[in-house]
Amino acid sequence: MKELLSDNELVNLIKSVFSLKPSDKRLGILVDIPRSNSNDNPEWKNRRELARQWAGALQRNLDKLSMDAVTLLAYPDVGSNNADLPEWAAIAPASQMIDKAEELDSLQKIPFNSIFSQYQLFLAPTEFSTTAPLKNAAKHFSIRAATMPGFSSEMLPALRIDYHEVNRRCQLLKELIDPAHGAFVTFLVDSHYPYNMFFDLRFRTAHLSSGRFPEPGVAGNLPSGETYIVPYEGECAVPSQTSGLLPVQIDNSLVVYTIQTNRAISVCGEGPAVETEEVHLKRVPAYGNMAELGFGVLADFGLSPINEILLDEKLGFHVAFGRSDHFGGQVAPGHFPSPSDVIHLDRIYIPSTQPRIAIKNLFFHYADKQVKEIIRNGQYLIF
């Protein structure tokens, strides 16, 4: 596999992403290893090679980083996005490619609690997203982590854009979202059929994910460029007002979820995905939680979708199902039947991911009865 970034580019990336402090002495690069050969894939293998190469390059440049150690930390995969990490990771040599979880048995294992106590910074170019568990770990251990699930060479342009302007746009969105009591969205299906959703934003504040992690206690995606918020889930003694009909295109199927009190309670539509989603929702009710309203801003920077959620969700408006505790919500792994069922799944409303569905309008509603239009015909009106 061709090295994607030069040594100097990697060093500059670490300095830029983390704004290194004198106390930042140890960086861990997390990589998940397939438990089963049948679950492996070429992209995952390339990502493991990428992690190995990055670890080696940064180990050669510790003096430029003023750090004591960069360590490749490998662990058996957890089977789903945003599930909790296992109890331990193994110290893996940057000189050795590891393709099977059983190869970790001969390596030194360290409990994750010890890892989080010893390391200040993390990169996580993994197959299954570590965003949720690392966000939670950041709260307790004051670490900083850039999570990179599904990262590939196609994402490199997103590491080279003007993140000062990205941050400005994300900050502007936060200033508009925080005082809002709700967001009213009209989706247009097949250029003709409208579906309306209201998302309750009371009792919540928005989060910035602008690709920079200068202060301890923060974890998020890299590359990035979004502002997001968890809709109110009803924990403050008054029911959530999130309700309506939410259309989602899954492959060629049109799935329409009926939402009440921030939960999908039924499914209708057309195509084979309808039955699949109905079965999933009945078996895993927590999957139906409206876990995130996201506002990606990177489309205006000339970036195109690559069929990886890590980048694609940053290109425009998206809605996530499932786990929300890592964003300040209430739905946690314990609400799911098993660890493998834990999920935080984004549905992205851009033409390449859902060509049959467009955002006709999105308005923020405020307590003083003011209404502000944010998106019209899929385009932001505020930048």
N, C-alpha and C positions, 0 to 999 in steps of 0.2 A: 504493500500500500504506500502510495506517495505521501510524504510528509506534507501536511496541509499548511502549516505555519512555520516560518523560520524561527530560530532561537530568539532573535531580537523581537520578532513580532509577538512571540509568546510572553516574553518578559514584559513588554510594553502592555500587553493585554492584561496581565495580572496586576500591574501597577495601576492601570486605568480603571479596571473593574473594582478593585478593592481599596484604592487610595491608601497604599501600605503605610502602616504605623510602625514605630519602633518595637511595639509589642507583638507584631505579627511575625512569628518565627517559624511556624510549621504549617505547611499546606498539604492537605490530603486530597488525592484524586480518587474518587469513588468509582468503581466499575462493578457491574453485576455480571455474574457468570452463569450460563445456562445449567439448570439442574438436569435437563434432559436434552440429548442431541436433537430430538425431534422438534424441540421448540426453538432451536437456533436458526439463524437466518444470515445471509451475507451482510446485510446492513449492520446487524448486531456485532458480527465478527469484525467488521471494519471499525466499528466504534471502540471495541476493545483494543484493537491495534492503535487507534488514535490515542486512547488514554495511555497506553504503554509508551508511545513515542513522546507524548507531551511530558510524561513523568521523567523520562530520560533527558529530554532537552532542558527541563527546568532544574533537574539535579545537576546538570553541567553548569548552570548559571546561578547557583545559590549566592555567589558574591554580588551579582548585579541586583539581586532581590533583597540583599541583606537579611537572608533567612538562614536557619539552621538545617532545615530538612524539607524535602518534598517527597511524599510517600504515596505509592500506588497501593490502594486499599481495596481488595477484592472480596466479594461476598456472594453466596448463592442467591440467585434471583428470587424475588418475592412473588412473582406470578401475575401482578396487576399494578396498574398505575396508582401511585400515592398510597399504597399499603404500607404498614409499618415496616421498618427495617428489621432484619434478623438480629439475634443477640450479639453477633460478632462479625468482624471482618478480618481478613488475613493480610499480612504484609507481603505484597507480591513483588518480585524483582522486575524492574523495567526491562531487563534483558530477555525475559521469558514470556512467551505468549501462552495464556491459559484459556482453554476452551471448554473445560468440563469442571463442574463444581467439585467433583471428588479430588481433583488435583490440588484443591486448597487444603486437604487433610494434612499434608506434609509441611505446611507453612505455619509460621507463628500466628496465632489468633489473638485478637485483642477485643474485649467487649466494647460495644459502641459507646457506652457511658464513659469508658476510659479514653476512647478516641476523642470524644467531644471535649473532654477535659484537657487533653494534651495538644490538640490542634486548634488553631484560630480560624483557618480559612479552608474552604472546600470547593473543588470543582466536581461536578457529577455528570459526566457524559454517559448516561446509562440507557438501557433498553426500556426499563420501567421507571416512570417518573418518581423522583425522591422529593419533590417539592413539599408535599404535606409533612412527612416526618422531619425533614430538615428545617422547615419553618417552626415546627414545634420544638425541635432541639435548640434552635436559635434563641427561643424565649428563655430556656433554662440554662444554657451554657454560654450565651453571648458570643456564639460563633457567627461567621458570615459564610454564606454558601451560594454559589451560582449553579443552579441546576440546569442540565442540558440534555434532557431525555430526547432520544431520537436525533441527536446532532449529526450532521453530515457536512461534507464539503460544500454542498449547495447553500449552506447557511453562512458561509464565510463573508459574503457581502454585508450581511446584517451585523457583523462585528466591526465594520469600518465606516458606518454612517455617523452623522453629526448627532451624538447623544445629548449634547447641550440643547439642541432644538427638540429632540425627542422628550427630554425632561420638561421643557417649557410646555409642550402640548399636554403631557400627562398631568402636570401640575394644574393647568387651566381646567382640565376635565374634573380633577378632584375638587377644585373650588366651586364648580357648578353642581357636582353630585352631592357633596356633603350636606348642604342645606335642603336638598330636595326631599320631598316626602314620597315621591313615586316617579316611575317612568312609564309612560304610555306608548306602546309600540304597535304600529299597524304593519303587518307583514302582507305582502302581495304574492299570491301563488299563481304561477303560469300567467303573469301579467294581468290578472283579472280578478281573482278571488281573494278578498281581504279577510284576514284573521287578526283579532285584537287581543293584546295582552297588557295587563297592568302589573307592574312589579313594585311591591311595597318596599320603600327604602328608609322607612323610619327606624330610629334607634340604631343606626349604622353609620359608619364613615368609610370612605373609599381608601383604597391602597394604591400606591404608585409602584409600578414595575418598569423602571426606565433603564435597566441594564447596568446600574451602578450601585455598589454596596459599600459605601464609605464608613458606615458605623456598625459596631457590633450589635448582634441580636436580630439580624436581618437575613432572610434567604429568599431567593426568587429566581426566575428564569433568566437565562442568557442564551441566545440573544433575547432582547425584550423591547417593550414599547407599548405598554397598556396601562390603563387605570381601571380598577375593578372593584366591585362591591358585592357583598353577600346580601341578597334580599332578606328582609325581616322574616324570621321563621316562627314567630309566635310565642317566644319565651317570656315576654314581658306582660303576661296576664291579659293581653288583648290579642285577638286572633290576627294572623297575617292577612292582609288584603290582596296579596298576590293571587291573581285569578285571570282566567281567560282561556283562549285556545292557542296553543303553541305549535306551529307547523315545523317539521323537520324533514328534510330530504335525506334518506339513507339509501345510498346507491340510487336505484331508479324508483324506489318506493317513496310515497308521501305519507308520513306518519303525523297525525294530529293528536296532541296530548290535551286532555281537559285538565286544567289546573285549578285547584281550589286550596285556599289557605297555604299557598306556597308548595303544594305537592301535586304531582301528576296522579290523578285518581283513575283515569281510564284512557284508552287508546282507540283511535279509529283511523281511517284513511284507506290507502290502496297499496297493494304490493306485498311481497312476502315478509318484509320487515315489520309489518303491522303485528302479525301474530308473534313474531320473535320478541318484539318489544313488550307486548301484552304479557307474555309468559315471564319475561324478565322482571317486569314491574310487580307482578303478583308474587313472585318468589323472593324478590329483594325490594320491598317497599321503599327503603332508604334511597334507592337509585332514583326515585321520582322526586327527590328534594331539589328545588331550584337553588343551586349552590353558588351561583356566580352570575353577575351581569358584567360583561367585560367590554371595554372600549379600546381596541387596538388602533394604533396610529401609523404603522409603518408603511402602509400602501402608498402614501404620498412621497416616500423616499425612494421610489423606483424599485421596490422589492416585489417579487412575484411569489405566489404560493408554490410549495414544493411537496405537498401532500404529507407534511409532518406538522402535527399540532403545535409543537414548540414554536415554530415560526409562524405558521398560518394563522393562529389565533391572534397574533399581534398585528395582523393586517386590517382588521375591522371588528365590527360588533359580534359578540358571541354570548351564548348562554350555556352554563354548565349544569349538569345533573350530578347528584350524589353528595359526596363528602364535602363538608364546608368548615370543619373546626380549625383547619390550618389557615383559614382566612378570617377567623374570628366568629364563625358560625357555630351551630349547635350539633350538627350531624357528624359523628365520629366513627372510627372503625367498629366500636361496640354496637352500633346500630345495624350492622350488616351481619348476615348469617354466618359468614366465615371470613378469614383474612383474604382469601382469593376473590371474594365478592366485593371488597372495598374498591370504590371507584370514584373518580372525579373526571367526568367526561364532557369536553367542550363541543358544542355544536356551533360552527362558524358560519356566519351569514355573509359570505362573499361569493361572487359568481362561480368561481372555480370549484368551490366545495358544495354549494347548494344552488345550482343554476336555475332551479325552478322557483326559488324563493328570494324575494328582494325586500329590503326595508323601505317601505313607502315613507313613513315618518316615525321619528322618535322625539317625544316631548318630555321634558322634566316638569313636574308639578311641584309647586312650593306652598308653604303654609299660608302665605298671604294671598293665595289664589292666582298668583302669577304663573304663567306657563311659558317655557322657553323651548323653541324647536332646536334640536341638536343635530339631527340627521334628516335629510330629505333625499329621496331617491338614491339611497345608499351612500351619500356623500355628506361629510361633516360640513356644517355651516359656521363653525365657531373659530376656525383657524385662518 
